[in-house]
Amino acid sequence: MSLPWPIQTKLTSEYNGIPSARFDNSLEAHNFQAQLKELGLSHQTKILKHKRHGREFVVMVLDAQNAA
C-alpha cells in the first residue's frame, strides 16, 4: 500500500527517523490528522515549543514506513 499523493507531499521532514509533516498552527495539523484518520493511517503528534518561533506541530506518520 502506498500513501496518497497529498499525504506524500506534506511529509517533508523526519522526526526520530519517522517521516513527518511540520505545521505552524494547530488547525493545519488537525486537518492533516483528520485526513490520516480517514485513511486509517497510524500517526503520532509532537508539539515543539521554541522561545523565538513559538509552537511547531510535528505529525509523524507511523504507517509511512510500511507503505513506502
Biopython code that builds the backbone (N, CA, C, O; Angstrom):
import numpy as np
from Bio.PDB.StructureBuilder import StructureBuilder

atoms = [
    (1, "MET", "N", (0.848, -1.185, 0.000)),
    (1, "MET", "CA", (0.000, 0.000, 0.000)),
    (1, "MET", "C", (0.887, 1.240, 0.000)),
    (1, "MET", "O", (1.766, 1.384, 0.850)),
    (2, "SER", "N", (0.652, 2.123, -0.948)),
    (2, "SER", "CA", (1.411, 3.364, -0.964)),
    (2, "SER", "C", (0.519, 4.500, -0.471)),
    (2, "SER", "O", (-0.709, 4.420, -0.506)),
    (3, "LEU", "N", (1.173, 5.544, -0.017)),
    (3, "LEU", "CA", (0.435, 6.688, 0.519)),
    (3, "LEU", "C", (-0.132, 7.527, -0.615)),
    (3, "LEU", "O", (0.493, 7.629, -1.671)),
    (4, "PRO", "N", (-1.309, 8.134, -0.420)),
    (4, "PRO", "CA", (-1.867, 9.035, -1.430)),
    (4, "PRO", "C", (-0.951, 10.237, -1.645)),
    (4, "PRO", "O", (-0.230, 10.649, -0.737)),
    (5, "TRP", "N", (-0.988, 10.791, -2.854)),
    (5, "TRP", "CA", (-0.097, 11.887, -3.229)),
    (5, "TRP", "C", (-0.205, 13.097, -2.288)),
    (5, "TRP", "O", (0.836, 13.621, -1.894)),
    (6, "PRO", "N", (-1.410, 13.575, -1.901)),
    (6, "PRO", "CA", (-1.469, 14.740, -0.999)),
    (6, "PRO", "C", (-0.767, 14.498, 0.339)),
    (6, "PRO", "O", (-0.207, 15.426, 0.923)),
    (7, "ILE", "N", (-0.796, 13.268, 0.821)),
    (7, "ILE", "CA", (-0.129, 12.945, 2.082)),
    (7, "ILE", "C", (1.383, 12.922, 1.875)),
    (7, "ILE", "O", (2.133, 13.450, 2.697)),
    (8, "GLN", "N", (1.827, 12.315, 0.786)),
    (8, "GLN", "CA", (3.265, 12.209, 0.499)),
    (8, "GLN", "C", (3.910, 13.584, 0.357)),
    (8, "GLN", "O", (5.037, 13.785, 0.810)),
    (9, "THR", "N", (3.211, 14.533, -0.266)),
    (9, "THR", "CA", (3.799, 15.858, -0.485)),
    (9, "THR", "C", (3.997, 16.623, 0.814)),
    (9, "THR", "O", (4.869, 17.489, 0.884)),
    (10, "LYS", "N", (3.210, 16.326, 1.844)),
    (10, "LYS", "CA", (3.333, 17.032, 3.125)),
    (10, "LYS", "C", (4.409, 16.425, 4.032)),
    (10, "LYS", "O", (4.842, 17.066, 4.990)),
    (11, "LEU", "N", (4.835, 15.212, 3.739)),
    (11, "LEU", "CA", (5.865, 14.569, 4.557)),
    (11, "LEU", "C", (7.236, 15.033, 4.083)),
    (11, "LEU", "O", (7.915, 14.340, 3.326)),
    (12, "THR", "N", (7.631, 16.217, 4.542)),
    (12, "THR", "CA", (8.845, 16.849, 4.052)),
    (12, "THR", "C", (10.038, 16.702, 4.993)),
    (12, "THR", "O", (11.148, 17.100, 4.641)),
    (13, "SER", "N", (9.831, 16.144, 6.170)),
    (13, "SER", "CA", (10.940, 16.035, 7.113)),
    (13, "SER", "C", (10.844, 14.711, 7.868)),
    (13, "SER", "O", (9.934, 13.912, 7.646)),
    (14, "GLU", "N", (11.795, 14.505, 8.753)),
    (14, "GLU", "CA", (11.797, 13.326, 9.618)),
    (14, "GLU", "C", (11.938, 13.770, 11.067)),
    (14, "GLU", "O", (12.591, 14.770, 11.364)),
    (15, "TYR", "N", (11.322, 13.020, 11.951)),
    (15, "TYR", "CA", (11.467, 13.254, 13.383)),
    (15, "TYR", "C", (11.743, 11.900, 14.016)),
    (15, "TYR", "O", (10.902, 11.003, 13.954)),
    (16, "ASN", "N", (12.902, 11.748, 14.619)),
    (16, "ASN", "CA", (13.342, 10.464, 15.194)),
    (16, "ASN", "C", (13.309, 9.336, 14.160)),
    (16, "ASN", "O", (12.979, 8.196, 14.488)),
    (17, "GLY", "N", (13.652, 9.660, 12.915)),
    (17, "GLY", "CA", (13.698, 8.661, 11.861)),
    (17, "GLY", "C", (12.351, 8.294, 11.266)),
    (17, "GLY", "O", (12.270, 7.371, 10.455)),
    (18, "ILE", "N", (11.293, 8.993, 11.648)),
    (18, "ILE", "CA", (9.943, 8.716, 11.153)),
    (18, "ILE", "C", (9.525, 9.854, 10.222)),
    (18, "ILE", "O", (9.666, 11.022, 10.585)),
    (19, "PRO", "N", (9.011, 9.536, 9.022)),
    (19, "PRO", "CA", (8.547, 10.597, 8.119)),
    (19, "PRO", "C", (7.489, 11.460, 8.802)),
    (19, "PRO", "O", (6.566, 10.946, 9.436)),
    (20, "SER", "N", (7.637, 12.781, 8.665)),
    (20, "SER", "CA", (6.727, 13.671, 9.375)),
    (20, "SER", "C", (6.416, 14.924, 8.575)),
    (20, "SER", "O", (7.124, 15.288, 7.636)),
    (21, "ALA", "N", (5.333, 15.568, 8.981)),
    (21, "ALA", "CA", (4.924, 16.846, 8.425)),
    (21, "ALA", "C", (4.962, 17.866, 9.562)),
    (21, "ALA", "O", (4.596, 17.561, 10.697)),
    (22, "ARG", "N", (5.405, 19.068, 9.244)),
    (22, "ARG", "CA", (5.512, 20.117, 10.263)),
    (22, "ARG", "C", (4.553, 21.257, 9.926)),
    (22, "ARG", "O", (4.431, 21.669, 8.773)),
    (23, "PHE", "N", (3.876, 21.754, 10.962)),
    (23, "PHE", "CA", (2.893, 22.822, 10.787)),
    (23, "PHE", "C", (3.124, 23.905, 11.821)),
    (23, "PHE", "O", (3.585, 23.632, 12.930)),
    (24, "ASP", "N", (2.798, 25.150, 11.450)),
    (24, "ASP", "CA", (2.954, 26.286, 12.350)),
    (24, "ASP", "C", (1.707, 26.561, 13.185)),
    (24, "ASP", "O", (1.780, 27.229, 14.217)),
    (25, "ASN", "N", (0.560, 26.044, 12.736)),
    (25, "ASN", "CA", (-0.650, 26.276, 13.535)),
    (25, "ASN", "C", (-1.428, 24.981, 13.736)),
    (25, "ASN", "O", (-1.295, 24.028, 12.968)),
    (26, "SER", "N", (-2.226, 24.971, 14.765)),
    (26, "SER", "CA", (-2.926, 23.747, 15.163)),
    (26, "SER", "C", (-4.027, 23.349, 14.190)),
    (26, "SER", "O", (-4.337, 22.164, 14.071)),
    (27, "LEU", "N", (-4.622, 24.306, 13.497)),
    (27, "LEU", "CA", (-5.697, 23.986, 12.564)),
    (27, "LEU", "C", (-5.186, 23.145, 11.396)),
    (27, "LEU", "O", (-5.816, 22.158, 11.014)),
    (28, "GLU", "N", (-4.045, 23.536, 10.832)),
    (28, "GLU", "CA", (-3.462, 22.756, 9.738)),
    (28, "GLU", "C", (-3.087, 21.357, 10.211)),
    (28, "GLU", "O", (-3.319, 20.375, 9.507)),
    (29, "ALA", "N", (-2.510, 21.270, 11.396)),
    (29, "ALA", "CA", (-2.128, 19.967, 11.952)),
    (29, "ALA", "C", (-3.366, 19.110, 12.179)),
    (29, "ALA", "O", (-3.354, 17.915, 11.885)),
    (30, "HIS", "N", (-4.426, 19.704, 12.696)),
    (30, "HIS", "CA", (-5.660, 18.968, 12.950)),
    (30, "HIS", "C", (-6.274, 18.458, 11.642)),
    (30, "HIS", "O", (-6.739, 17.320, 11.579)),
    (31, "ASN", "N", (-6.277, 19.291, 10.607)),
    (31, "ASN", "CA", (-6.827, 18.879, 9.315)),
    (31, "ASN", "C", (-6.027, 17.725, 8.725)),
    (31, "ASN", "O", (-6.603, 16.799, 8.154)),
    (32, "PHE", "N", (-4.707, 17.774, 8.856)),
    (32, "PHE", "CA", (-3.859, 16.701, 8.359)),
    (32, "PHE", "C", (-4.127, 15.413, 9.145)),
    (32, "PHE", "O", (-4.193, 14.332, 8.560)),
    (33, "GLN", "N", (-4.281, 15.525, 10.453)),
    (33, "GLN", "CA", (-4.591, 14.364, 11.284)),
    (33, "GLN", "C", (-5.941, 13.764, 10.895)),
    (33, "GLN", "O", (-6.102, 12.543, 10.901)),
    (34, "ALA", "N", (-6.901, 14.606, 10.560)),
    (34, "ALA", "CA", (-8.218, 14.124, 10.141)),
    (34, "ALA", "C", (-8.103, 13.333, 8.836)),
    (34, "ALA", "O", (-8.771, 12.313, 8.668)),
    (35, "GLN", "N", (-7.258, 13.802, 7.915)),
    (35, "GLN", "CA", (-7.030, 13.070, 6.668)),
    (35, "GLN", "C", (-6.427, 11.702, 6.955)),
    (35, "GLN", "O", (-6.829, 10.702, 6.359)),
    (36, "LEU", "N", (-5.463, 11.662, 7.869)),
    (36, "LEU", "CA", (-4.816, 10.399, 8.212)),
    (36, "LEU", "C", (-5.811, 9.431, 8.853)),
    (36, "LEU", "O", (-5.810, 8.239, 8.545)),
    (37, "LYS", "N", (-6.661, 9.947, 9.746)),
    (37, "LYS", "CA", (-7.665, 9.103, 10.397)),
    (37, "LYS", "C", (-8.650, 8.555, 9.375)),
    (37, "LYS", "O", (-9.057, 7.396, 9.457)),
    (38, "GLU", "N", (-9.032, 9.391, 8.408)),
    (38, "GLU", "CA", (-9.971, 8.974, 7.367)),
    (38, "GLU", "C", (-9.390, 7.834, 6.526)),
    (38, "GLU", "O", (-10.119, 6.946, 6.083)),
    (39, "LEU", "N", (-8.071, 7.868, 6.312)),
    (39, "LEU", "CA", (-7.391, 6.817, 5.544)),
    (39, "LEU", "C", (-7.024, 5.614, 6.407)),
    (39, "LEU", "O", (-6.592, 4.584, 5.889)),
    (40, "GLY", "N", (-7.195, 5.742, 7.713)),
    (40, "GLY", "CA", (-6.879, 4.643, 8.625)),
    (40, "GLY", "C", (-5.396, 4.474, 8.873)),
    (40, "GLY", "O", (-4.938, 3.366, 9.150)),
    (41, "LEU", "N", (-4.630, 5.566, 8.777)),
    (41, "LEU", "CA", (-3.179, 5.525, 8.996)),
    (41, "LEU", "C", (-2.841, 5.889, 10.441)),
    (41, "LEU", "O", (-3.418, 6.817, 11.006)),
    (42, "SER", "N", (-1.912, 5.159, 11.026)),
    (42, "SER", "CA", (-1.462, 5.451, 12.388)),
    (42, "SER", "C", (-0.547, 6.670, 12.368)),
    (42, "SER", "O", (0.274, 6.832, 11.465)),
    (43, "HIS", "N", (-0.700, 7.520, 13.371)),
    (43, "HIS", "CA", (0.129, 8.718, 13.455)),
    (43, "HIS", "C", (0.333, 9.104, 14.907)),
    (43, "HIS", "O", (-0.358, 8.629, 15.808)),
    (44, "GLN", "N", (1.300, 9.979, 15.102)),
    (44, "GLN", "CA", (1.614, 10.492, 16.432)),
    (44, "GLN", "C", (1.935, 11.967, 16.286)),
    (44, "GLN", "O", (2.522, 12.375, 15.283)),
    (45, "THR", "N", (1.562, 12.771, 17.267)),
    (45, "THR", "CA", (1.790, 14.213, 17.204)),
    (45, "THR", "C", (2.736, 14.650, 18.322)),
    (45, "THR", "O", (2.646, 14.177, 19.455)),
    (46, "LYS", "N", (3.631, 15.550, 17.979)),
    (46, "LYS", "CA", (4.573, 16.121, 18.944)),
    (46, "LYS", "C", (4.492, 17.637, 18.802)),
    (46, "LYS", "O", (4.572, 18.165, 17.693)),
    (47, "ILE", "N", (4.336, 18.327, 19.909)),
    (47, "ILE", "CA", (4.316, 19.790, 19.894)),
    (47, "ILE", "C", (5.647, 20.282, 20.434)),
    (47, "ILE", "O", (5.995, 20.034, 21.589)),
    (48, "LEU", "N", (6.384, 20.980, 19.586)),
    (48, "LEU", "CA", (7.682, 21.530, 19.967)),
    (48, "LEU", "C", (7.501, 23.002, 20.303)),
    (48, "LEU", "O", (6.862, 23.743, 19.556)),
    (49, "LYS", "N", (8.065, 23.421, 21.427)),
    (49, "LYS", "CA", (7.961, 24.816, 21.848)),
    (49, "LYS", "C", (9.324, 25.481, 21.702)),
    (49, "LYS", "O", (10.327, 25.013, 22.241)),
    (50, "HIS", "N", (9.334, 26.585, 20.960)),
    (50, "HIS", "CA", (10.554, 27.357, 20.756)),
    (50, "HIS", "C", (10.330, 28.760, 21.326)),
    (50, "HIS", "O", (9.268, 29.351, 21.134)),
    (51, "LYS", "N", (11.326, 29.278, 22.017)),
    (51, "LYS", "CA", (11.175, 30.615, 22.596)),
    (51, "LYS", "C", (10.966, 31.673, 21.512)),
    (51, "LYS", "O", (10.083, 32.523, 21.626)),
    (52, "ARG", "N", (11.774, 31.611, 20.477)),
    (52, "ARG", "CA", (11.715, 32.661, 19.456)),
    (52, "ARG", "C", (10.642, 32.426, 18.404)),
    (52, "ARG", "O", (10.078, 33.382, 17.872)),
    (53, "HIS", "N", (10.352, 31.166, 18.099)),
    (53, "HIS", "CA", (9.471, 30.868, 16.966)),
    (53, "HIS", "C", (8.091, 30.380, 17.368)),
    (53, "HIS", "O", (7.268, 30.112, 16.492)),
    (54, "GLY", "N", (7.813, 30.256, 18.630)),
    (54, "GLY", "CA", (6.509, 29.769, 19.074)),
    (54, "GLY", "C", (6.406, 28.258, 18.992)),
    (54, "GLY", "O", (7.400, 27.552, 19.164)),
    (55, "ARG", "N", (5.210, 27.763, 18.730)),
    (55, "ARG", "CA", (4.976, 26.320, 18.702)),
    (55, "ARG", "C", (5.100, 25.774, 17.282)),
    (55, "ARG", "O", (4.827, 26.459, 16.296)),
    (56, "GLU", "N", (5.518, 24.527, 17.221)),
    (56, "GLU", "CA", (5.577, 23.808, 15.955)),
    (56, "GLU", "C", (4.933, 22.441, 16.181)),
    (56, "GLU", "O", (5.262, 21.744, 17.141)),
    (57, "PHE", "N", (4.028, 22.069, 15.306)),
    (57, "PHE", "CA", (3.319, 20.806, 15.420)),
    (57, "PHE", "C", (3.927, 19.813, 14.435)),
    (57, "PHE", "O", (3.951, 20.059, 13.229)),
    (58, "VAL", "N", (4.415, 18.700, 14.954)),
    (58, "VAL", "CA", (5.030, 17.669, 14.125)),
    (58, "VAL", "C", (4.104, 16.462, 14.141)),
    (58, "VAL", "O", (3.832, 15.888, 15.196)),
    (59, "VAL", "N", (3.619, 16.083, 12.956)),
    (59, "VAL", "CA", (2.746, 14.919, 12.832)),
    (59, "VAL", "C", (3.552, 13.817, 12.152)),
    (59, "VAL", "O", (3.927, 13.935, 10.985)),
    (60, "MET", "N", (3.812, 12.747, 12.897)),
    (60, "MET", "CA", (4.604, 11.623, 12.382)),
    (60, "MET", "C", (3.652, 10.542, 11.891)),
    (60, "MET", "O", (2.757, 10.114, 12.620)),
    (61, "VAL", "N", (3.849, 10.106, 10.656)),
    (61, "VAL", "CA", (3.013, 9.064, 10.078)),
    (61, "VAL", "C", (3.732, 7.732, 10.286)),
    (61, "VAL", "O", (4.716, 7.431, 9.609)),
    (62, "LEU", "N", (3.230, 6.951, 11.222)),
    (62, "LEU", "CA", (3.882, 5.702, 11.590)),
    (62, "LEU", "C", (3.734, 4.648, 10.499)),
    (62, "LEU", "O", (4.625, 3.815, 10.332)),
    (63, "ASP", "N", (2.638, 4.662, 9.758)),
    (63, "ASP", "CA", (2.421, 3.686, 8.692)),
    (63, "ASP", "C", (3.197, 4.015, 7.423)),
    (63, "ASP", "O", (3.217, 3.201, 6.501)),
    (64, "ALA", "N", (3.831, 5.170, 7.345)),
    (64, "ALA", "CA", (4.548, 5.562, 6.134)),
    (64, "ALA", "C", (5.733, 4.648, 5.867)),
    (64, "ALA", "O", (6.087, 4.420, 4.711)),
    (65, "GLN", "N", (6.344, 4.128, 6.908)),
    (65, "GLN", "CA", (7.496, 3.246, 6.731)),
    (65, "GLN", "C", (7.073, 1.932, 6.093)),
    (65, "GLN", "O", (7.819, 1.371, 5.292)),
    (66, "ASN", "N", (5.897, 1.434, 6.430)),
    (66, "ASN", "CA", (5.402, 0.187, 5.871)),
    (66, "ASN", "C", (4.830, 0.383, 4.472)),
    (66, "ASN", "O", (4.861, -0.530, 3.647)),
    (67, "ALA", "N", (4.304, 1.585, 4.208)),
    (67, "ALA", "CA", (3.640, 1.841, 2.933)),
    (67, "ALA", "C", (4.606, 2.202, 1.832)),
    (67, "ALA", "O", (4.274, 2.057, 0.655)),
    (68, "ALA", "N", (5.798, 2.669, 2.179)),
    (68, "ALA", "CA", (6.738, 3.160, 1.165)),
    (68, "ALA", "C", (7.324, 2.048, 0.323)),
    (68, "ALA", "O", (8.130, 2.309, -0.571)),
]
sb = StructureBuilder()
sb.init_structure("model")
sb.init_model(0)
sb.init_chain("A")
sb.init_seg("    ")
for serial, (resi, resn, name, xyz) in enumerate(atoms, 1):
    if name == "N":
        sb.init_residue(resn, " ", resi, " ")
    sb.init_atom(name, np.array(xyz, "f"), 0.0, 1.0, " ", f" {name:<3s}", serial, name[0])
structure = sb.get_structure()
